[in-house]
Amino acid sequence: MSDPPAISVAGLRKAYGEHTVLDGVDLDVAAGSVFCLLGPNGAGKTTMVRIMTTLARADAGQVRVAGHDVAEEPDAVRAAIGVTGQFSAVDKLLTGEENLVMMGGLHRLAGAETRRRTARLLARFDLEDAARRPVATYSGGMVRRLDLAMSLIGEPRVLFLDEPTAGLDPRSRRTMWQVAGDLAAGGVTVFLTTQYLEEADELADRIALLDHGRLVAEGTPDELKRLVSGGHVSLRFPDEASLAAAVSAVGGLPADRDALTLRIPSDGSVASVKTLLGRLDEQAINVKTLSIHTPDLDDVFLALTGRAPDQAPDHGPDHGPDHTSDHGPDQEEAATP
């Protein structure tokens, strides 16, 4: 029997006045996986995270996180999760070490355990040398690493990362990717929202694409790429005779005779490329070079939403005016019954 999902969402709906933000969303997230929610600005990503982390109430539907209903068991959900939001929630007047100790207290950890976890997290995120400096002196990448460390001090079973690498330099972004991958390998479920398609492609076991409050596609990165056309195999030949023979062999497709190349539609799979090369080999047609071009997530995004990830829809933002970030189980009591 398969394990129950770490996150289960059924019929989720949310509106702010006349504006419907989430319109009947259903999804399951496997335990110990990295699940990425993609969508343009205003698609509903942050609202969905706020509901799953007990920071906002749904209008309809059911959400279960770590086996607990977010509406009926908010305290149990908070005890099981960590959250890193779009905007860091660190206290810049405190040192990095003091921020982590404060979070240990909010999680009601014993003093010795708080110190042990703090030391471990400072080392893990390469913050030991800066541990006793005020956070106001940290670089942007250091602040985001501390922010994530604070989310982890409670050793959550499910970690929500809402656009955690926004504004980071490439090196810091890669560091965050490595941490997210390591956490999933250790059994933590990571729920990630992002506008960086490379990030989703690099990290996610599965991706869901949210647009106008509805899921328009879900699957592995490769499955999503196969939803759009444009994949092809590009062949380059040593001479005009080989090119002409190849054109005849594949059914008269147009060729670039100046560059001695032929582009053949393909999904890029091993089977399709093997079949193509076998057909050319049977007729002793010499191929100089071969390259495979498959659609990327940018192509998927544009094909399914009609706009780029950083373009907002005409109807405005995906959440109400109270945009809050939260790390742990005790920081947003007003959001729950």
C-alpha positions in Angstrom: 0.0 0.0 0.0 1.4 3.4 -1.0 2.1 6.1 1.6 -0.5 8.8 2.1 0.4 12.1 0.4 2.2 14.7 2.5 -0.2 17.4 1.1 -3.7 16.7 -0.2 -5.9 19.5 -1.7 -9.4 18.9 -3.0 -11.8 21.5 -4.4 -9.9 24.5 -3.0 -11.6 27.8 -3.6 -10.7 31.3 -2.5 -12.0 34.7 -3.5 -11.4 38.3 -2.4 -14.5 40.2 -3.1 -15.3 39.9 -6.8 -11.9 38.4 -7.6 -11.7 34.6 -7.6 -8.1 33.6 -6.8 -8.4 29.8 -6.5 -11.1 28.1 -8.4 -11.5 24.4 -7.5 -7.8 23.3 -7.2 -7.1 19.5 -6.7 -3.6 18.1 -6.1 -1.6 15.6 -4.1 2.1 15.9 -3.1 4.0 12.7 -2.4 6.0 12.6 0.9 9.7 13.2 0.5 9.4 14.8 -2.9 10.0 18.3 -4.3 6.8 19.6 -5.7 6.8 22.9 -7.6 3.8 25.2 -8.2 4.4 27.4 -11.2 2.3 30.3 -12.4 2.4 33.9 -13.6 2.2 36.7 -11.2 -1.3 36.9 -9.8 -2.1 33.2 -10.6 -2.8 32.3 -7.0 0.4 30.7 -5.8 1.0 32.7 -2.7 -2.7 32.5 -1.7 -2.5 28.7 -2.0 0.6 28.6 0.2 -1.0 30.8 2.8 -4.0 28.5 3.0 -1.9 25.4 3.3 0.2 27.0 6.1 -2.9 28.2 8.1 -2.2 31.9 7.3 -5.5 32.2 5.4 -8.8 30.5 5.3 -10.2 28.8 2.2 -13.8 29.6 1.1 -14.4 25.9 0.2 -12.6 22.6 -0.2 -10.3 20.6 2.0 -6.6 20.8 2.6 -4.6 18.3 4.6 -0.9 18.8 5.4 1.1 16.0 7.1 -2.1 14.2 7.7 -3.9 17.1 9.4 -6.8 19.2 8.2 -5.6 22.8 8.1 -9.0 24.2 9.1 -9.7 21.8 11.9 -6.2 21.0 13.2 -4.2 24.2 12.6 -1.9 23.7 15.6 -0.9 20.2 14.4 -0.2 21.5 10.9 2.0 24.3 12.2 3.9 21.9 14.4 4.7 19.8 11.3 5.7 22.5 8.8 8.3 25.2 8.1 7.8 28.2 5.9 10.1 30.5 4.0 8.2 33.3 2.4 8.9 35.7 -0.4 10.1 38.3 2.1 12.6 37.4 4.9 11.2 37.3 8.4 14.4 37.7 10.3 15.0 40.3 12.9 17.8 42.4 11.6 18.6 44.0 15.0 19.5 40.5 16.3 22.5 38.4 15.4 22.0 35.3 13.3 22.5 33.1 16.3 20.0 35.1 18.3 17.4 34.7 15.5 17.8 30.9 15.6 17.6 30.8 19.4 14.4 32.9 19.3 12.9 30.4 16.8 13.9 27.5 19.1 12.0 29.2 21.9 8.9 29.6 19.7 9.0 25.9 19.0 9.3 25.3 22.7 12.6 23.4 22.4 14.7 22.9 25.5 17.7 25.2 25.8 20.3 22.5 25.1 18.4 21.3 22.1 18.0 24.8 20.7 21.8 25.4 21.1 22.5 22.1 19.4 20.2 22.8 16.4 21.4 26.4 16.1 25.1 25.3 15.9 24.2 22.6 13.3 22.2 25.0 11.1 24.8 27.8 11.3 27.4 25.3 10.0 25.1 23.9 7.4 24.4 27.3 5.9 27.9 28.6 6.2 27.0 31.2 8.7 29.3 30.3 11.6 31.7 33.2 11.1 28.8 35.7 11.0 26.8 34.1 13.8 27.3 36.9 16.3 27.0 39.7 13.9 23.8 41.7 13.5 21.8 40.5 10.6 21.7 44.1 9.3 25.3 43.5 8.2 24.5 40.4 6.2 24.4 40.2 2.4 21.1 39.3 0.7 22.2 35.7 0.2 23.2 35.4 3.8 19.8 36.7 5.0 18.0 34.2 2.8 20.1 31.3 4.1 19.4 32.4 7.7 15.7 32.7 6.8 15.7 29.1 5.6 17.7 27.9 8.6 15.0 29.5 10.9 12.4 27.5 9.0 14.3 24.3 9.7 15.0 24.6 13.4 11.7 22.8 14.2 12.8 19.9 11.9 9.6 20.1 9.8 8.1 17.2 7.9 6.9 19.6 5.2 8.7 22.7 4.1 7.0 25.5 2.1 9.3 27.7 0.0 7.4 30.6 -1.5 9.8 32.1 -4.2 12.8 31.6 -1.8 15.4 32.6 -4.4 13.8 35.8 -5.7 16.5 38.5 -6.0 19.4 36.1 -5.2 22.6 35.9 -7.2 23.2 32.7 -9.1 25.6 31.3 -6.5 23.2 31.8 -3.6 20.4 30.4 -5.7 22.4 27.2 -6.4 23.1 26.9 -2.6 19.4 27.0 -1.9 18.7 24.4 -4.6 21.3 22.1 -3.0 19.6 22.5 0.4 16.2 21.8 -1.0 17.4 18.7 -2.8 19.2 17.4 0.4 16.1 17.9 2.5 13.9 15.9 0.1 16.6 13.2 0.0 16.3 13.1 3.8 12.5 12.6 3.7 11.3 16.2 4.0 8.6 17.2 1.6 9.4 20.4 -0.1 6.6 22.5 -1.7 8.1 25.2 -3.8 6.6 28.2 -5.7 8.8 30.0 -8.2 8.9 32.1 -11.3 12.3 30.7 -12.3 11.6 27.9 -14.7 15.2 26.7 -14.5 14.7 26.3 -10.8 11.6 24.2 -11.3 13.3 22.1 -13.9 16.4 21.5 -11.7 14.6 20.7 -8.5 11.1 19.4 -9.0 10.0 15.8 -9.0 6.6 17.0 -10.2 5.3 20.4 -11.3 1.8 21.9 -11.4 1.0 25.0 -13.5 -1.5 27.3 -12.0 -3.2 30.0 -14.1 -6.3 32.1 -13.3 -6.8 30.1 -10.2 -7.0 26.7 -11.9 -4.4 24.0 -12.5 -3.9 23.7 -16.2 -1.2 21.0 -16.2 0.6 18.7 -13.8 3.4 16.1 -14.3 7.1 15.6 -14.2 9.2 18.2 -16.0 9.7 15.9 -19.0 6.0 15.1 -19.2 5.1 18.8 -19.3 7.6 19.4 -22.0 6.1 16.8 -24.2 2.7 18.6 -24.0 3.9 21.3 -26.5 5.2 20.9 -30.1 8.5 22.2 -31.4 10.8 19.3 -30.5 13.1 18.2 -33.4 16.2 16.4 -34.3 18.7 18.5 -36.4 21.0 16.6 -38.7 24.0 18.0 -40.5 25.4 16.2 -43.5 28.9 16.2 -45.1 27.7 16.9 -48.6 24.7 17.7 -50.8 24.2 14.1 -51.9 23.8 12.8 -48.4 21.4 15.6 -47.6 19.3 14.8 -50.7 19.2 11.1 -49.8 18.1 11.9 -46.3 15.3 14.3 -47.5 14.0 11.4 -49.7 14.3 8.9 -46.8 12.2 11.0 -44.4 9.5 11.9 -46.8 10.6 15.1 -48.4 10.9 17.5 -45.5 12.3 21.0 -46.4 16.1 21.3 -45.8 18.6 24.1 -45.4 20.8 23.3 -48.4 23.3 26.1 -47.7 23.9 24.7 -44.2 23.5 21.1 -45.3 21.0 20.5 -42.4 17.7 18.9 -42.1 15.2 19.4 -39.2 13.0 16.5 -38.4 10.1 16.8 -35.9 10.7 14.5 -32.9 9.8 14.2 -29.2 13.5 13.7 -28.5 12.9 10.2 -27.0 15.6 7.5 -27.3 13.2 5.3 -29.3 12.3 8.0 -31.9 16.0 9.0 -32.4 17.0 5.3 -32.7 14.3 4.7 -35.3 15.4 7.7 -37.3 19.1 6.8 -37.3 18.2 3.2 -38.2 16.3 4.4 -41.2 19.2 6.5 -42.4 21.7 3.7 -41.7 19.7 1.2 -43.7 20.3 3.4 -46.7 24.0 4.1 -45.9 23.3 7.8 -45.5 26.2 9.5 -43.7 25.3 12.0 -41.0 28.1 14.4 -39.8 26.5 15.7 -36.6 23.2 15.3 -34.7 21.6 17.5 -32.1 18.3 17.1 -30.3 16.1 20.0 -29.4 13.2 19.6 -27.0 10.8 22.2 -25.7 11.7 23.7 -22.4 9.5 24.9 -19.5 9.4 28.4 -21.1 7.7 26.9 -24.1 5.3 25.0 -21.9 4.5 28.1 -19.9 3.9 30.3 -22.9 1.8 27.6 -24.7 -0.5 26.9 -21.7 -0.8 30.4 -20.2 -0.2 32.7 -23.1 2.3 34.9 -21.1 5.6 34.8 -19.4 6.0 33.8 -15.7 6.6 37.4 -14.6 3.5 38.8 -16.4 0.5 39.4 -14.2 -3.1 38.9 -15.4 -5.3 41.9 -15.9 -7.4 41.3 -12.8 -4.6 42.1 -10.3 -2.8 40.3 -7.5 -3.4 36.8 -6.3 -3.9 37.7 -2.6 -5.4 40.3 -0.4 -3.7 43.1 1.3 -2.4 41.1 4.3 0.7 39.5 2.8 2.4 37.7 5.6 5.5 35.4 6.0 5.7 32.8 8.7 8.3 30.4 9.9 6.7 28.2 12.5 3.7 27.2 14.5 3.1 30.2 16.7 3.5 33.4 14.7 0.0 33.9 13.2 -2.7 33.1 15.7 -5.2 35.4 14.1 -5.3 33.4 10.9 -6.8 30.3 12.5 -10.0 29.6 14.5 
